[in-house]
């Protein structure tokens, strides 16, 4: 009968699967940010308008400038990495 002992290290297959899943999710998010760089503004919910405190008048949303869209965080990272690369090659 084999002797079973408790170990403090996780199995290699489980950690490898976790790293592979993390890599796939990160790649998928980066691809999504590359294809769809804009998301709806959270403050105005994509309308580009904001209500006045009294509820009758509308104004432009300050966060998105009335556009209703915002640049996603992943796309900002892609843009900054591209800018660093362009500065380094000149």
C-alpha positions in Angstrom: 0.0 0.0 0.0 1.5 3.4 -1.0 2.2 5.9 1.7 0.3 9.2 1.2 1.8 12.3 2.6 0.5 15.9 2.7 2.5 18.3 0.6 2.5 22.1 0.7 3.0 22.5 -3.1 0.1 22.5 -5.5 0.0 20.1 -8.4 1.9 21.3 -11.4 -1.0 20.7 -13.8 -3.4 22.9 -11.8 -1.0 25.9 -11.7 -0.2 25.4 -15.4 -3.9 25.4 -16.2 -4.4 28.5 -14.2 -1.6 30.3 -16.0 -2.9 29.2 -19.4 -6.4 30.5 -18.5 -5.0 33.8 -17.2 -3.0 34.2 -20.5 -6.1 33.5 -22.6 -8.3 35.9 -20.7 -5.6 38.6 -20.9 -5.2 38.0 -24.7 -8.9 38.1 -25.2 -9.3 41.4 -23.4 -6.4 42.9 -25.3 -7.9 41.8 -28.6 -11.3 43.2 -27.5 -9.6 46.5 -26.7 -7.9 46.6 -30.0 -11.1 45.9 -32.0 -13.5 47.9 -29.8 -11.4 50.7 -28.2 -14.4 52.7 -26.8 -16.9 51.8 -24.2 -20.0 53.7 -23.0 -19.4 56.5 -20.5 -20.4 55.4 -17.1 -21.5 58.8 -15.9 -24.0 59.5 -18.6 -24.6 55.9 -19.5 -23.6 56.5 -23.2 -26.1 59.3 -23.8 -23.6 62.2 -23.8 -26.1 64.3 -21.7 -26.4 65.1 -18.1 -29.4 66.4 -16.3 -29.4 69.6 -14.4 -30.0 69.5 -10.7 -33.6 70.6 -11.2 -34.3 67.8 -13.8 -35.6 69.9 -16.7 -32.6 71.0 -18.7 -29.8 68.9 -20.2 -26.1 69.7 -20.6 -23.2 67.9 -22.1 -21.5 65.3 -20.0 -18.1 66.6 -18.7 -16.4 63.3 -18.6 -17.0 62.3 -22.2 -17.5 65.8 -23.7 -21.0 64.9 -24.9 -19.8 62.0 -27.0 -21.1 59.2 -24.8 -18.0 57.1 -25.3 -14.8 56.7 -23.3 -11.5 55.1 -24.1 -11.2 51.7 -22.4 -8.4 51.1 -19.9 -6.8 48.3 -22.0 -6.7 50.6 -25.0 -5.0 53.3 -23.0 -2.3 50.7 -22.1 -2.0 49.7 -25.8 -1.7 53.4 -26.8 1.0 54.1 -24.2 3.0 51.1 -25.1 2.8 52.1 -28.8 3.9 55.6 -27.9 6.9 54.2 -26.0 7.8 52.0 -28.9 7.6 54.9 -31.4 9.8 57.1 -29.2 12.4 54.3 -28.9 12.7 53.7 -32.6 13.3 57.3 -33.6 
